[in-house]
């Protein structure tokens, strides 16, 4: 199993998957008692896309959750950039994630998971042990994390 963890600092889960600086990719060998056998770092190309839109005034304050941005379906090519980086992953863990990104990931066979566990090592350990407490995705403006 390959797990992508959204992070800004390499130690804790990012509060917003779409704005995370990077993804740490963990290969977990299910045949060796679910042991992490490899870890790699991948930059998040979607981050700059999201940040540029927010700087241009096209972010959260423009259209809000669930509404389309003019000339774009959702985030347009933004999510596609992210899918290219995560296409070989089975699960993505984050501290927060919008429902549109979660739905798009699930449609591509990547299981999105949001958790309140902040520490990456503990989150991976709990995931491997089947004990990770998954939280809801952001479904309403102003509650939980912001939309990707």
C-alpha positions as CSV (number, residue, x, y, z in Angstrom):
1,X,0.0,0.0,0.0
2,X,1.3,3.5,-0.8
3,X,0.2,6.3,1.5
4,X,0.6,10.1,0.7
5,X,0.7,12.4,3.7
6,X,0.1,16.1,3.2
7,X,2.6,18.1,5.2
8,X,4.2,21.5,5.5
9,X,7.1,20.6,7.6
10,X,7.7,16.8,7.3
11,X,6.7,16.2,10.9
12,X,3.0,17.0,11.2
13,X,-0.1,16.6,8.9
14,X,-1.0,19.8,7.0
15,X,-4.3,21.3,7.9
16,X,-5.2,21.8,4.2
17,X,-4.3,19.1,1.7
18,X,-4.4,21.4,-1.3
19,X,-2.1,23.9,0.2
20,X,0.4,21.5,1.7
21,X,4.0,22.2,0.8
22,X,4.7,18.6,0.0
23,X,3.5,15.0,0.3
24,X,5.5,12.3,2.1
25,X,5.0,9.0,0.3
26,X,5.2,5.9,2.4
27,X,5.3,2.4,1.0
28,X,3.8,0.0,3.5
29,X,4.5,-3.7,3.0
30,X,1.4,-5.5,4.0
31,X,3.1,-8.9,3.9
32,X,5.7,-7.9,6.6
33,X,3.2,-7.0,9.3
34,X,2.4,-3.7,7.7
35,X,5.9,-2.2,8.0
36,X,6.9,1.0,6.4
37,X,9.6,0.0,3.9
38,X,10.2,3.3,2.0
39,X,9.6,7.0,2.3
40,X,10.0,9.7,-0.3
41,X,9.1,13.4,-0.6
42,X,7.1,14.9,-3.5
43,X,6.4,18.7,-3.9
44,X,2.7,19.7,-4.2
45,X,2.2,21.4,-7.6
46,X,-1.4,22.3,-6.6
47,X,-0.2,24.5,-3.8
48,X,1.1,27.3,-6.0
49,X,-2.0,27.1,-8.2
50,X,-4.3,27.6,-5.1
51,X,-2.1,30.3,-3.6
52,X,-2.0,32.2,-6.9
53,X,-5.8,32.1,-7.2
54,X,-6.1,33.4,-3.6
55,X,-3.6,36.2,-4.3
56,X,-5.7,37.1,-7.3
57,X,-8.9,37.3,-5.3
58,X,-10.3,34.1,-6.8
59,X,-10.1,32.0,-3.7
60,X,-12.4,31.4,-0.8
61,X,-14.0,34.9,-0.9
62,X,-14.9,34.4,-4.6
63,X,-17.7,32.0,-5.2
64,X,-17.4,30.2,-1.9
65,X,-17.7,26.5,-1.3
66,X,-19.5,24.5,-3.9
67,X,-19.8,27.4,-6.3
68,X,-17.9,27.6,-9.6
69,X,-15.2,30.1,-10.4
70,X,-15.8,32.0,-13.6
71,X,-14.4,30.1,-16.6
72,X,-13.4,27.1,-14.5
73,X,-15.0,23.9,-13.4
74,X,-14.1,23.7,-9.8
75,X,-10.3,24.2,-9.6
76,X,-9.9,23.2,-13.2
77,X,-6.4,22.0,-13.9
78,X,-5.4,22.4,-10.3
79,X,-6.6,19.1,-9.1
80,X,-5.2,17.4,-12.2
81,X,-1.7,18.6,-11.3
82,X,-2.2,17.0,-7.9
83,X,-3.5,13.7,-9.3
84,X,-0.4,13.3,-11.5
85,X,1.8,13.5,-8.3
86,X,-0.5,11.1,-6.3
87,X,-1.6,8.7,-9.1
88,X,0.3,5.8,-7.7
89,X,-1.0,6.2,-4.1
90,X,-3.8,4.3,-2.5
91,X,-4.5,6.6,0.5
92,X,-4.0,10.3,1.2
93,X,-3.9,11.5,4.8
94,X,-4.3,15.2,5.8
95,X,-5.5,17.3,8.7
96,X,-8.2,18.8,6.4
97,X,-9.5,18.5,2.9
98,X,-12.4,20.0,1.0
99,X,-15.2,17.7,-0.3
100,X,-14.5,18.4,-3.9
101,X,-10.9,17.2,-3.6
102,X,-12.0,14.2,-1.5
103,X,-14.6,13.2,-4.1
104,X,-12.1,13.7,-7.0
105,X,-9.5,11.5,-5.3
106,X,-12.0,8.8,-4.5
107,X,-13.2,8.8,-8.1
108,X,-9.6,8.0,-9.1
109,X,-9.3,5.2,-6.6
110,X,-7.3,7.1,-4.0
111,X,-8.9,6.9,-0.5
112,X,-9.0,10.3,1.1
113,X,-8.7,10.4,4.9
114,X,-8.9,13.4,7.3
115,X,-7.7,13.0,10.9
116,X,-7.1,15.1,13.9
117,X,-3.9,13.2,14.6
118,X,-1.1,15.8,14.0
119,X,2.0,13.7,14.2
120,X,2.8,11.9,10.9
121,X,4.6,8.9,12.6
122,X,1.6,8.3,14.9
123,X,-0.9,8.7,12.0
124,X,0.9,6.2,9.9
125,X,1.2,3.8,12.9
126,X,-2.5,4.1,13.6
127,X,-3.4,3.7,9.9
128,X,-1.3,0.5,9.7
129,X,-2.9,-0.8,12.9
130,X,-6.4,0.0,11.7
131,X,-6.8,2.5,14.6
132,X,-6.8,5.8,12.8
133,X,-9.8,7.9,13.6
134,X,-11.0,9.4,10.4
135,X,-12.9,12.8,10.5
136,X,-15.4,14.3,8.2
137,X,-14.4,16.5,5.2
138,X,-15.3,20.1,5.2
139,X,-18.9,20.3,4.0
140,X,-19.9,23.8,5.1
141,X,-18.3,27.2,4.7
142,X,-16.7,28.3,7.9
143,X,-16.6,24.9,9.6
144,X,-13.5,22.7,9.7
145,X,-10.9,23.2,7.0
146,X,-11.3,25.3,3.9
147,X,-12.1,24.0,0.4
148,X,-9.3,23.0,-1.9
